[in-house]
Amino acid sequence: MAWNVITSVVSLATNLLPSIRASAHASSSSSSNSNNSDRERARAVEEDLERLMRTLERIKATLYDAEEKEIRDRSVKLWLKELKKVAYDAEDVLGEYQYEVTRVQVEARNASEASGSHKREQIEYIVTIPNGTVDRLNKIRNRFDEIANDREALQLRESDGVRRPNNKISRPPTGHMVDEANIFGRDADISEVIDFLLTEKENSFSIISIVGKGGLGKTTISQLVYKDERISQCFDLNGWVCVSEEFDVRGLIKETIESFSETNCGLSGLSQLQDELAKIVKGKTILLVLDDVWNENQNLWESFRVPLKEARTVRILVTTRNKKVAKVMQTTTYLNPSTLSEYSCWQLFEHYAFSGTSYTMPKHLVDMGRKITRKCGGLPLAVKSIASLLRHETDEEVWMEILESGLWEIKESKEEIFPALQISYAHLPAHLKPCFLFSSMYPKDYMIKKMDLIKLWIAHGYVESWSNRKIIEIGVEYYNELKERSFLDDATTRFKEESCKLHDIIHDLARLISENEHYSVEINHPLYIQERTVPRESYHLYVRGSMGYVNKILQQTMKGLRTIFMDIHWGDVTLCNLTQFEVLRVLILKWDRLTKIPHSISKLKHLTYLSITSKYLKVLPLSIGLLYNLLALEAHCKYLEYLPENIGDLANLQFLSIRANIKNLPKSLCSLTNLLELAIHNQKTIRDRFLDYVPHGLVNFPSLTKVSAMWNVRSIGWLKDMKDLKGMISIGRLKNINNLEDAKRANLRNKCKLEILELYWNYHVAIGNNVDSKLVLDLVPGACEGRIVGADDINFSLLECLQPHPNLKVLRVGGYPSAIVPGWMRDPLLLKSIQQLRLERLGYIESLPFGNLHTLKYLYITGCFSIRTMQLEQLPSQLESLYVFCCDHLELITELGHLDMLETLEIGYCKTLKSITMDGLHLVESTELFGDFSHEMPQINRQSISSLTRLSIKYCGSLHSLPDGLIPSGPCDVRVEGCGFPNYKKSNQRFL
């Protein structure tokens, strides 16, 4: 945690030094007293910053060692806490100067635009050093010097950042022996592993990895698998090696040899050991369990793996807490054990606390025992430890104390449960530690939205930007790595947004480590409001309850808060004065009855993240435009009608999300050139959701990766430089374009990250898309006015201009009024990634307008009136879904048998369709199959589609029969109605 704050201060100082030097140089050109004073302040700040940076680099070199020792050394923990506090003070001082730098730049830009000058030149802005900065920075530097001197007393060594094993917090070694009587609830997991080991035939070298958090029972599952008689009889050699933190190849090969041979090995050289192991396993079938693996080094794994290849069959069972470790080992199959069920937890608790006979114990102790069990969150280690603690305890007060305490407050938990989990924390890279700890600000079981959490990490400076990569992409990597390391669990919300939560025990671990820095307070009913205080050492606070209660909490003197999340569910009290929180970085207001944001919010100069959710707020104050450090702004307010006209002054804004009743967008929006994500959703009816907006300035947004909006536009050329756009673009009423040059400027072929493209010549067709970036554009009449480029067929030329990048996955074209299509639609290389294709109302094309698209899985065709014969041999054989509707002149469908992986076939409302054949030669219609409802399904004597699971043919009146083999012999839902023979239904081989 301290490592990230120090890194942030060094980065901030590095970025600000050029501006400070410019101020010192500019001041020296004048001899006035005021300028002399400014020059002296600038030089003093410059000297202090340079010295401070040197000190911080020395401190930073010892932080890896310190953050490992803090887990067990109280003095080191206190040293880090003091270091972090001073680092925060330094960050605040530098943040204030950064605010001034941005303010001067924005005001200069606005003045230039007001004067009519729009030149964008690199200007060295002169920013005066605020009064008091020199003294504050000097005191901070002196405090850092004192902290740096304490390193020697604490014996902190400098480190290169590579973590090395530390035996003082390592897990005790494991063996293969286990008492089955002590195990509950793992039968299904054990059976799954055994089935894999006994039935896997495809690979001679297979690895199954059991991945999960510490204390989940991964080793126990492996022990019971290893002990199973079927396993011991199936393999020539069985071995068990406890790997632990250090992946010592020589030591591990030696242990493997000793485990297989059951004799001591006196060899020590790596080559000798590899030769010996290869000799032992040669031509044999072997099972090797590698328990508690942490290695992420591919080369070390390969050195260990090489001699095992001499075996005829190799099965390796791995336990690890990190999915990345399993990937390095080239895992064949993963097992992710869930937590124990409540019933199994109770069996385990009863076994250890009551010796398996709870019916002989007092009922009140049994009831409390069940409640304590639920607190353990299904983690076997926690259940076993707490139950063992209570085994001989009959004092009801002791049981009640454990029930009402957090697990981190119980001495035995600190000694047994958390050391096992702290190993995982110790292995976390330094940049992930603050991200994990911050997640514990939320109460237990809170569903945390993935992208919200990542943006909060960015707002606090936890995500380091490097190279040319987008910071949001790096944040996603952080999130995924925490999931792979079992610190974040998947959670599904009712809106199906990707979310996560912390397991209760992992949440307790984070609170234990951060010691109240992250805190949450909840009051679930106004009748239960009690006096609650928030610890003074808290930096990040989540508070939920009535407005009156929340105000009472916030009125405590906690000026150092850097995060406030107010989740207010009732109360009409006015929002308290927030300006007391001078160093606040994140402010989240969720309160339906919020009607006004005070103008004083502009005093929160350090604010980087502002989120407002309300049903009654109609206006955002202009003072929000003075929050120059703001990176993310969210306003989800149903009746909000206007955005501040000066929103363009938020020069650092990267994320803007509006869900409201917006009538129009301010022109200054186009000044937000650092935007990465823009979402504007109007809470109106579908047609009214389109905002009348001519985004002429959006050409200034080359960094945009996600845009979610619905706009009436007169041009699409402004899409030109947005090469990083993801998700979906849908363009409607293309018939209104008469300037092909504008369509070319849109440059859709350079958008390599775009997944879905919709091109409609008339109105959009409402299709549900589960994408978080959806830009819907409606071209108004008179769009793209200008010089009309001559073309024999302007629609053909227009579609040619709208060629997408070959990475596109989904293409939908509707209302295209031409008989020919451009070459890119016929070239498989130009649509090499396409998976879904939807053609609607292409009334003039006479055949399928594309080549053999090898990646195509889904094809939907409707309203293609001119197609008479549909030859399916040009479709890829791996097509999974085919839909054909409303093709009024379609008479023949051939080569259906070519689609041997087809799962869904639906044909409907093709009134002239006469024949469907399985191949291209046999055009003779099959005999009637459905003359009698009791008729048994005919024998399949021709080519069939065994993969088909759904067949629907409706209202094709000219179709009098179906080909033999169309209906598979296996389970398949069949619906045939409105054709030239009786209706027919079949489900799971049963006639309905």
N, C-alpha and C positions, 0 to 999 in steps of 0.2 A: 504493500500500500504506500509506504513512504517513498519507495523507488519511483512510483509514478508521479508523485507530487514533486519530487526533486527534479525529475525529467521535465515536467511541465514548466517549472521555474527556469531551468537552464534554457529550454526552447524559447520561452517568452522573452528572456533577457537577450538571447541571441538575435531575435527578430526586432527588438526595440533599439538595440545599440546603434544601428545606422541613423535612426531618427534623432537619437540623443546627440550623436557626434555632429549631425547636421546643425542642430540647434546651437551647440557650442561653437562651431565654426562661424555660423551666421552672426552670432552675438558678438564675436570678436571683431567684426568689421565696423562696429560703431563704438564710440567712446562715451556715450551717455551713461549716467549712473545706473539707470534701470537696466540697460543692456549689459553693463558690467556685472550687475547682480545676476542676471539671467545666465551670463557666460560662466560665472563661478559655480552656480547651481548645476548647470549642465555638465561641467567638467568634474564636479564632485560626484555626481550621479554616475558618470562614465567610469571614473576610477573605482567607485564602490561596486559597480556591477561587474567589472572585469575581475576584481579581487574576489567578489562573491562567487562568480562562476568557477574560478580556480578551486575555491574551498569546496564547492558543491561537487565538483568532479572527484575530489579526493574522498569525500563522504560517500558518494555514489558507488565507488569501487568496493566499499565494505558492506553495502546493503544486502547483497545476496547472503553473505555470512550472517549478518544481523537478523534477517527475516527468517532464517532457519533456527537461530538460537532463541528467538523471542518466544517460541512455543514452550520452552522449558526453563528459560532464564528470565526471571522477573525484572532484573536490573536492565537487561537489554530491551525488554518490552517498554519499560519506562523511558529509556533513551530514545527509542524509536517514536514514542508518543510525543516527546518534547521536540524531536526533530521535525515531525509532521506538523506540529503546531506552528513552529517558526517558519516552515516552508509555506504553510497556508498564508501567514502574514506577508511573506515576500511575494507570493502570488497575488495577493490583494493589492499591494503597492504597485506592482508592475501592471496589473490589470487596470488600475485607475489611469495610468499613463497611456496604456493602449487605447482606452476609451477616448482620451483626449486626442490621440493621433487620428482615430477614425472620425471623430467629430469635426476636426479641422478639414480633413479630406472631403467629407460629405458637404460641408458648408461651402468649400471652395468650388466643388463641382456644381452645386446648386446656383452659386453666384455666376459661374461661367455660362450655365444654360439660360439663366435669366437675362444675361447680357446678349444672348444670341450667338455666343461662341460655343461650338460643339466639338472643338478639337480635343482629342484624347492624347495628351502628351504626358511623358514621365516627368513629374514635378517633385522636387524635394520640398515637402511641406515643413515649415518651421513650427515646432510645437513647444510652447513654453513649459518648463518644468513646474508643476504645481507646488505651491508653498508647502513646506513641511516634509516634502518627499525626501530631501537630503538627510534630515535628522532621522526619519523613520527607517530609511534604508541603512544608515550607518549603525543604528541600534540592532537591526536584523543581522547585519554582517558580523557584528561583535558577538551576537548570540550564536551564530553559526560557527564562529571560531572556537568558542567555548565547547560547543557540541563536538566539533572535530577533534579537539584535544582529548575528549573523554573516550575516544576510540581505543587508545592504548590501554587505558585502565580496564576496559571491557574485553581486551584481547581479540578485537575484531580483525580478521585477516582480509587483505584485499583479494578480490576474486575476478576471474575473467568472465563471470556470468554463467559458466557451465556448472550445473548442479552435480555434486558428488555424494555418494552414499554416506549416510550418517547413522552409525549403529545405535546411537542413543535414542532414536525415534523409530528404529526399524521394527518390523513385525517379528515375533518369535518364529523359529522354523517350524514347518509342518511335516507330518509323516502321513503314510497311507492308511494307518489303522484308525478305526472309528467305532464307537458303540452305537449300533443302530437303535437301541432303545431310547436314545436321547434325541432322535431326529423325527421331525413331524412336517408334513405338508410338502415334501419334495418328490413324491412318487412319480408325478407326471414328467418332471424335469429329468429325473434319473432314467426313466424309460425312453425318453427322446434321445438322450445321448447314447444309451446302449443300442437302440435300434439303428442309429447312424453307424456306430462302430461295427455292428454285425452285418449290416446290409449294404454298406457303401462298396460298390464294385467298379465304378467308373475310373477312379484314380488309384494308382498304386501308392501315392504319397498324399495323405489327406490330414487336414488339421481342423479340429473343431474347437472354437474358442468360447469359453463361458465368460461373458462380459457383464460387469455390474459394480455397483458401489461397494465399499468396504462393509463387512458385517452382514452381507446379504445371504451368505451360505454357499458361495461358489466352491470353496475347498471341500465343504461337506458333500456336495453333489459329486465331486470328483472322487472323493474317498469311497462313497457307496458304489459308484460305477466300477472303480478299480477292484473292489472287494467282490463284485458279483461273479458267481461261478461260471456263468456263460462266457464272461470276458476272459477269465483265467484259462479256460479251455480252448478259446478261439485263437490265442496268440502263442507263439513259441517263446517270446520274451516279453515280460512286463516290467516296467521301471517307473519309479517315482523320484522326481528331483524338485526340491524347493528352491526356486531361483532367487527370489527376493530382489532387492534393489539393484545390486551390482551384477551385470551380466558378464561374469568372468568366464570366458570361453574355455580356457584350460581347466578351471575348477569344475565347470559344469560337465564337460566331457568326462572328466575323471569320476564325478559322482554318478553319471549315467553308466559308465563301465561297471562301477561297483554295484549299482542297483541291478543291472542285468545279470552280472556274473556272481553276485553275492560273495565276492572276495575283495580284499584290499588291492588297490592298484598303486604300485610304486613308481610309475612313470611320471615325468614332470614336463617334458617338452611337448609343445603343441603338436608337432608333426607325429611324434611317437604316439601320443594319445589318440589322434585322429586315425592313425593306422590301426591301432588296437581296437578302437570302436568299430571301424569298418570291418575288421576281421570277425568280431563277435556277431555282428548283425547280418553278415553276408548270407543271402539266400533265405533269410528267415522272415517270419511275420512278427512285427513288434508293436507293442503299445507303450507309449511313453507319456507320462503326465508331467507337465511343467507347471508347477503351481506358483502363483504370485509373480507374474512376469511384468517388468517395467521397461524393458529395453525398447528403444525407438531407433536404434542404429541398425540399418539394413546389413552392413558389412559384418557386424558381430554375429548376427543371426545366420548369415550364409556360412561363416566359418564353423559354426556349430552344426549346421544342417548337412554339410557336404558328406561326412562319413556315413550318415544314416541312409543315404541314397543306395548304398550297397545292399540294403535289405530288399526282400521281395515285395513285402507290403509294409507300409509305415502308417500308423495311426497315432497322431499326437493330440493329446487333450490339454488345452491351455486354460489357465484362469488368469484374468487380468481385470484391472479397473478402467482401462483406457482402450477404447476401440482402435485408436491409432496404432497401438502395440500389436493388436490382432491383425491389422492390415499389413504391417511390416512383415509379419510372419506368413503372409499369403494364406490367410484362413479360408478354408473351404466352406465351412458352415458355422453360423453364429447361434449361440443360445443366450438369450437375455432373460434370466430368471426374474420373475416379478416378486414383489414382497409377499410375505405369507398372508394367507387369508385370516380373517378375524378368528375363525374356528381353530385353525392350526396354531395361531399365536396363543390362544387360550390353552390348547393342549400342552404347548411348550411351557407356558407359565405355570400351569397346574403341576406339571411334572417336576419342575425345579422348586417351586414355592411350597407346594402342598404334598410333595412326594407322590403325585398322581392320584390323590384321594381328597379332592376338595369337598366332598359331601360330609366329611368329618370335621370340617372347619366352620367357624362362626359365619353366618350368612353375610354379616356386614363386611367381613374381611374379603369374602368371595366377591361381593359386589364391587368393592374398591379395587380388587385385583383385576377385574374385567375392565374397569376404567383405566387403570394403569397400563394394561396391555394395549389399549387403543392408542395411548400416548406414544408407544414405541413405533408406530407407523409401519408395522409388519416387518421390521428388521430383526431377524433372529438373534443377533448379538445383543441388541438392546433388551429384548425380552428375557433372554437367559441371564444377563448381568443383573437386572433389577429383581428378577424372581429369586436368584441365588442370594441376593442381599436380604430378602424378606423371608428366607426359608425358615429361620428359627425365631422370627419376630412376631410377637403376639400383641405388642403395644399398638393400639389403634391410632394413637397420635403420630407414631412413626409412619404408618401407612398413609395417613392423611397428609403428612408433610411431603412425602414423595409424590403423592397424587397432585398436590397443588404447586409443586416446584417445577421449574424448567429442568430438563435433564442435565444441563450444564452446571446447575447449582448443586447437584448431588455428588458428593465426594467420590463414591465408588464409580460413577459414570465417568468422571474425569480420569480415573485410573484404569478403567477397562474399556469402555466404549470409545471414547474420543481419541485416545492414542492410536487406535486402529484406523480412524478416519483422518487424523492429523498427518499421517504418512502421505495420504493423497494430496492434502493441502500443501505439504512441503514439496511435493513433486510438481506443483503448478508453476508454470513460467511466471516471472515477476509481473508481466503485463496483464495476466489473467486474474491475479489475486484481487485487485480492487474491484474488478467486474463481478467476480463471484460474491465478495462481501457486500457490495452495494445491493445485490439482489435480495439480501436478507432484511432490507428496510421494510419490505412488504410483510404483512402478517402471514402466518402459516396458511397454506392452501390457497393463497391468492393466485389467480390466473394472470400471469404477466405476459402481455403481448410481445412477441419477439421483436418487432421493429421499434416499438416504443422503448423497450429496454436498451436496444443498441443505440438509439438516438440519445438516451440519457447518459450512457457511457461516453458518447462523443461530447455531449455538453459539458461533462466534468473533466474532459481531457484524458480519459483513460485509454482511448484508442489512438495509437500512434500512426500518423500518416507518413508514408514513405514512397519513394520513387514516383511514378505517375499514376498510381492506383487511387481509385476513389476511396475516401475514408469509410463510406458506408459498406463497401465490399470487405474492407479489412475488419470492420465491426462484425459482419456476418461470420467471418472466419473465427473470430473470438467466440461468438455464440456457439458455433458448431463444435469447436474444440472443448468448450465446457460441457456440452452434451456428451461428447465422446468420452470424456473423463468422468462421467456419471455425476457431475455436480448439478446439472439441470435435467429435470424430467419433462417429457412431453406432456402437454395438457391440451385438451380440445375445448374451445369455447363454443357457444351456441351459434356464433357467426362463422365458425370454421376457420378463424384466423389462427395462424400458427402461434402457439403460446407455450409457455413453460411454467413450471413451479418448482420449488425446492422441497425435497422430501423433508419431513418434520425433523429427522435427526440431522440431516445436512444443514437445515436451517438453524438448529441448535448449535452446530459446530461453528457456523459463521458468526453467530452472536457471541459464542465463547471467545472466538479469536478477536473480534472487533471491539468487545467490551463496551457496548452501548453506543458506539459511534453511529450505528444504524439502529433506529428504534421505531416502534409502532405502538400506537395507543388506539384502542377501540372501545366505544360504548355502543352497545347494540340496542339500547332502549332508554328513552329519556328518564324513566323512573329509576334507573340504576346508575345515574351519574354520580360518581364519587370524586373526591379530591384525588387527583393523580398528578404526579410530577414527572417531568422528563429530565433524565440525567443531564447535568451540565456539560458532560463530555460528548453529547450527541451532536453530530454534524448533519445527519440525514434523518428526517422525521416524516413518517406517515401517520396521519391522525384522522380517525373516522368517528362520526357521531353528529350531535346537534351543533348548530352554528354557535350557540352560546357556550357550549362546552369547549369547542375548538378555540374560540376566542380566549377562554380562560387559560387553556394550555399555552397558547401563543403569547399571552401577556407575561408569562414568566420570562425572566431575563436570560434569553438564549440567543444573543446577538450573533453568535458564531455559526448559526445554522446555514448550511449550504444547499440543502434541499428541503422544501416543504411541499408535501402532497396532502391536500385537504379534500377528503371524501365526505361531503356533508349530505346527510339524508333527511334532515328536517331542521326547522327553526327559521325565524324571520329576522334574526338579529343582524345588524349591519356588520359588514366585514371589518375586522380590526385593522389598525394602522400597520401596514406591512413595511413601512420605510425604516423601522427599527432594525430590520434584518439587512444591514448594509452590505454584507458580503454574499448575499443569496445568489446562487447560480441557477437553481431550478425551482420554478413555482408552478404547481399543478392545482387548479381550482375546479373541482367537480361539485357543482351546487346548482340544482335546477332553478332555485329562486334568486339566483344572482341577477341583479338588474343594472348594476353599475360598477365599472372599474374606475377607481380613483385616479385623478390625473397625477397624483404623487408617485405613481408606479414608476415614473421616469427616473426617480432617485435611485432605483435599484440598478446601478451602473454595471454591475458584474453579471447581471442576468443573461444566461445563454439559452435558456429553455423556458418557454411560457406556454402553458396549455390551459384553455378555458372551456368548460362544458356547462351550458346553461340553457334553459328553455325560455327565459324571459329577457335575456340581454339583447338589446337592439343596436347598440353603438359601441364601438371601441374608441377610446379617447385618442386624440392626436398625439398625446405624450408617449404612446407606445412607439412612435417613430423616433424617439430619442434613445431607445435601448440599443445603442450601436453595437454592443457585443453579442446581440441575440443571434443564435445559430438556428433555432427551431421555434416556430410559432404555430400553434394549433388553436383554432376557434371553432368549436362544434356547438353552435348556438342556433337553434331552429329559426328564430325570428331576427337574427342579425341581418340588417339590410345593406350596410355600407362598411367598407374597409377604410381605414384612415388614408387620406389622400397622400400623406407623406410616408407611406409604407416603403417606398423606394429608398428611403434613407437608411434602411436596415442593411447596410452594406455587406455585413458578414453572414446574412441569412442564407442557410443551405436547405432548410426544410420548411415548407409552407403548406398547411393543410386547413382547408375551410369547408365546413359543412353548415350551410346556412341558407338564408332566403335572399341571397345577394342579387341586387338589381343590375349593377354594372361593376366593372373592375376599374380601379384607378389607373391612370396612364403611367404613374410612377412605378407600377409593377415591373415595367420593362427595364428598370434600373437595377434589379436584383440579379446581377450577372453571376453571382456565386451559387445560385440555386442548383441543387442536385435533384430535389423532388418537389413537385408541385401538384397539389390535389385540391380541386375546387368542385364541390358537389352541391348543387342546388336542391333544396328540399321542396320540390314542386312536382307537378304532373310531368309525364315523360316529355311532351313537346315543349312545355314551358321551362324545362331544365336547361335548354340551350341558351347560353348567354350571348347577347349581341356584342361581339367584341372583335375588333380588328387587331390581331396581335402583331402589328408591324414591328414592334420592338423585341419580339421574342427571338429575333435573330441574335440577340445578345446573350442567349442562354446555351452556349455550346456544351456546358457541363451537365445539362439535365439528363438524368437517367430514367426518371419516372414522371409521367404526366397523366393525371386522372382528371378529365374535364369534359364538358360538352359545350362546344362553341359554334355559333353561327359565324362563318368566316367568308372573306372575299378572296382569300389567297391561301395557298399551301406552300408557297416557296420559302416561307420562314422556317420550315422544317429542315432546311438545307444542312446546317452544321451540327445538328443534334445526332451525331453518329452513335452515341451511347444509349439512345432510347431503348428501353426494355418493354416487355409486355405486349400491348396491342394498340394499333392505330386503325380506326374505322373512319372512312371518308364517304359521305353520302351526297347525293344529288350532283354527281360528277357531270351530268348533262349540262350544268350551268357553266362549265369551264369552256372558254373559247380561246385561251392563250396557252399554247403548249409549252412555251418557255417557262411559265410558272410551274407547271407540272414537272419539268426537268429539274428546276431549281430545288424542288422538294427532296430530290436525291435519295429516294427510298433504298436504292441498291447499296448505299454506304452504311445502312443501319444493321450492323451484323448481330446485334443483340435482340432485335425485334423478333417476337415469336409468332404473333398473329397479325394478319393484314386483311381488312375488309374493304372492298371496293364496290360501291353501289351507285348505279347511274340514277336511281330514283331515291326514295327514302330508305333510311336504315331499316334493317330487319332486326327486331329485338331478339338477340340470342344471349342466353346467360353465359357469362365467361367468368370463371373463377380465377381472375388475374387482378393483381393489386395495382396495375398501371394500365389505364384504359382511356385513351384519347379519342374522343368521338367528335368529328368535324362535319358540319353541315354547310355546304357551299350555297350561298344565297344567290338569287338571280343577279346577273351582271358580275359574277365572280371573275377574278383574274382578267379584268379588262386590260386591254392593251393591243399590241399588234397581233393579229390573227395569223398564225403560221399556216401556210397553205398545205393541204393534204387531201388526197382523194377520199380518204375515210378518216375523219378527225378522231373518231372513237377508237379506231385501231391504233392510230398514232398516240392517242392519250394513254391507252392501256400499255403500249410499248414504253412510254416515258415512266410509267409507274412500276417498272420492274423492281422486285424486292431483292434483298441479299439472299444468296443460296442457303443461308442458315435458317431461313423462315420455316416454321413448323406447321402453321395453319394458314390456308388461303381461302377466302370466300369472295366470290364475284357474283354480283347480282344486277340484272337489268341491262347487261351489255348488248347494245343494239347493232351488232355487226356479225357477218357470217364467217369472218376469219379472225384468228387470234395471233398475237405476236409470237416470234420465235422462242422467247424465253419460257413460254408455257409449254412448248413442245420439247424442250431440251432437258433431259433428266439431270444434267450436270448443273443447270441453273436453278433447279428445284431439288437439289440432292438431299435435303433434310426434311422435305415435306412429309407430314404424317396425316393431315386431314385436308380434304379438298371439298368445297361446297360450291356448286354451280346452281344459280337460281335465275330463272326467267331469261336464259340465253336463247331467245326465240329464233335466232337465225342460223346457229351452228347446226351442221348436218351430221357430225360425228363427234366422238369424244375428243376434245381439243387438247390432248396432251400425250406425251410419250410414256414409256414404261418407267414410272416413278418408283424406284425400288424400295423406298422407305414408306410408301403410302399404306396406311392402315384403315382409313375411313374415307368413304366417298359418298357424297349426298348430291343427287341430281334431281332438280324439280323445274317444271315449266320450260323444258327445252323442246319446243313444239316441232322443230324441223328434223329431229333425229328419227329415222325410220328403222334403222338397224343398229343395234348396240353390240359391237363385237368386243367381248370381254377379254380376249387373248392379249390385248395391249395393256391390260391391268397387271400389276404384280401379283404373283401367285400367293403372296403372304397377306393379301388384303383381308381384313377381319370383319369389316362392316360395309354393306352396300345398300343404299336406299335410292329407289327410283320412283318418282311421283309425278303425276300430271304431265306426262309427255304424250300429248294428244295424238300424235301421228306415229308413235312407236309401234312397229309390227313384230319385230323379231329380236330376241336376245339370245346370243350364241356363246359357246365356250364357257358356260357356267362351271363346268367340271374343272376348268383350269385353276379356279380359285380354291385350292385344296386346304386352305387354312381359314376359310370363311366361317364366321360364327353367327353373324346376323344378316339376314336377307329380307328386305321389305320392299314390296312392289305394290303401288296403289294408284288408282284413278288413271290408268293408261287404257283408254276405252278401245283402242284399235289393236292392242297387243294380241297376237294370235298364237305365237309359239315361243317356248323357252327350250333350248337344247343344252345338253351337257357337253357337246362338242360341236365343231363347226361343220361336220359332214352329215351326221344323222339328223335330218330335218323331219323325219316321219314322226307324227305325234303319237305318243304312247296311248295305250288303251285307257278307257275311263277307269279311274281309281276310286271314285267316290259315289258310285251309283247307289250304294246302300250303306247306311250308317253302321250296320253291323259287320260290314265287309272287313276282313282282316287286312292288315298292312301287307302289301305285296312283297314278294321276295325281291331283293336288290340284285338284278342281273346285269346291270350296266354300271358305268362309272358313277360313284357316289361321293358326297361331301360329308365325311364322317365327323368333321369338326363342327358342323352346323348345330346350334343350340336354339335358334329362334328363326322361324320362317313365317312371314305374313304376306299374303297376296289378297288384295281387296279391290273390288269394283273394277275388274278388267273383264268387261262383258263379252269380248270376242275370244277370250281364252277358254277353250273347252276341255283341256287336259294338261297334265303335267308330265314331264319326262320321268322314266324309271330312274331311281337313284337320287332324285332330288330330296325326298324325305329320308333322313338317315335312320338306321335301325336303333341307334342309341337314344338316350333321353333328348327330347327336343319339343319346344312349344311351337305348335303349328296352328295358324289361323288362316283359313281360306274362306272368303265370303264375297258375294256379289259377282261371281264369275259365271261362266257358261256351264256350270255343273253344281250339284248341291254343296251347300256350305259344309265345312269340315273343320274339326278341331281335334288336336291331340296334345296331351301334356304328359311328359314322363312315361311315354309308351302306353298311355291309357286314353281311350276314345271318350270324348265328352259329349 
